[in-house]
Amino acid sequence: MTATKDTWTLDETLARVGALTGIHVHVAGPETGAPEVAWGDVFLYPAGAAAPDNRFPVATIVTGDYPGFDTASDLDRAGVYRLNIHVGRDRFRDLLGYGPEGHAARRDDHDYREQDRLLPHPVYAAQAWVSVVNPGPRCGALAIDLIGEARERNVRRG
């Protein structure tokens, strides 16, 4: 299965993210000191924050599998990427019907390859991260809104 016609391309997602107020987009590459497996991945920080200050991103876009670690979404398929968003414990519960602490018991309930569906993150769900493989009309707008919420939550925490 490759990217479906009705989902957003990576460029379309980046354009939507780029239109958000207060988000700094950082693309990993050889010049950033990122490991080669992460080249092309995107890290989204609140404006004013950047990777060198060691803050955690509010969202990421992963463009390929991390062998031996994060392969459940099968991101090495043509045109496939995954948008990941830190939503916090309460919002995670609102979105998925259970808390991040309950994900281990439900991990096998999900097809992490499914596109345009909000899912718990296959690796970081316990830390209150959600993900969407190739967002589109079904949940893309929600995903973009969740990035804005993550930014606001980060700003409130200082």
N, C-alpha and C positions, 0 to 999 in steps of 0.2 A: 504494500500500500504506500503510495506517495501522497504528497499534498493534494488535497481536493480542490477543485476549481472554486468552490464557494468559501474557502477560508482565505484569510489575509496572507499575503506574502510577507516575508521578513521586512522588506522595505516599507510596506504599508503599515505594519505594526510600529516600526521605528518612526514613521511620520506621525502617527497618532500619539506615541509617547513623547516625541519631540514637541508636540503642540501643548503638552501639559506645562503649566506654570510651576516653576520651582523645582524642576528635575534636571539634574546634570547627567548626561549620557557619556559613559566611559567605555570605549571598545578596547578589549584586550588584544595585544599584538606583541611582536618581538621587541618593539621599541618601548613597551610598557613594563618589560621584565616578567610578563606572565608566562607560565609554562606553555609549551607548544599546543597541548591538548585544549587549552582555553582560547587560543587565537581566534578572533572573530566573535567570541562571546561578548555580551553587552551587560554592563553593570550600571544600574540606575541609582543615583544618590540624590539626596535633597540638595538643592542649589547651595553652593558654598562649600559642599563637602566633595571630596574626591578620594580616589583610592589611596593615595599616599598618606592620608591622615588616619588610616586603619579603621575607619567606620565601616559598619556593615551596610551593604546596599539595601534599599527598600524593595528592589526587584532585580531580576536578572533575566537575560534571554540567552539560552544555551543552544548552540547550533550543532552540537554533535555529542555522541556518547563519550563518557569517561570510562574507558575499559576497566573492569574489575571493581567499579564503584557505582556508577550511575548509568545503567543501560536499559532500564525498564521501559522507557518511552521510545526506544529504537530510533534515536535522533539521527542516525547515519543514513536514513532514507532520503532520497532526493527531495529538496524543498521543505524539509521538516525541521522545525525548531520548537522550543518550549519556553513560554513565558512563565516565570516563577515570581510569586509575590509573597512577601511577609505580611500576613494579615492580623496577627495577634490572636491570642487564645479565644477571646470572646467572639470575634468575627469568624474565626475558623468554625466554631461551634454553630453560629448562625447559618453559615454557608453549607456546612456538611452534615449537620444534625448530630454530631458528636464532637467531643473535644480532642485536641491533638494527642492527649495522653491515651486515648482509645484507639489510635490508628494502628498500632501493632496488631491488634486483634482483627482489624478489618483490611489490612494491607492487600490480601489476596482477593478482595471483593472488586477490585478495579482493574480495568484494562488501561494502563498508562499510555498506550499507543493511540487511544481514541482522540480524534481531533475535535476542536471547538467544544470542549466540555471541561468545566471547572472540576478539578480533582485535587485530592491531597497530593502534595509533592511526594514522589516515590521514595525519596531519601530523607527529606527534612520536614515531613509532616509533623513529627513530634515537636518540632520547634515552631509550629504554627505557620508553615509555608504551604501555599496552594500553587497549582500549576495549570496551564492550559497549553496543550500542543496545538499549534496553528490556530489561534483564535479566529473567529469569524462572526457570522450573524447571530449565532445562538448565545454566545457568552463573551464576545469580544468587548462590547461596551462595558459590561460589568468588570471585566479584567482591567480595563483602562481606569474605570472609577476606583477600583481597589488600589491601584498604584497611587492615585491622588490621596486616598484615605491613609495609605501607608506613609506617604510624605507628611501629611498633617499630624499623624500620630508621632512621627519622629520629631517634628518641630515642637510639639507640645512637651515631649520628654526633654528637649534641649540637647 
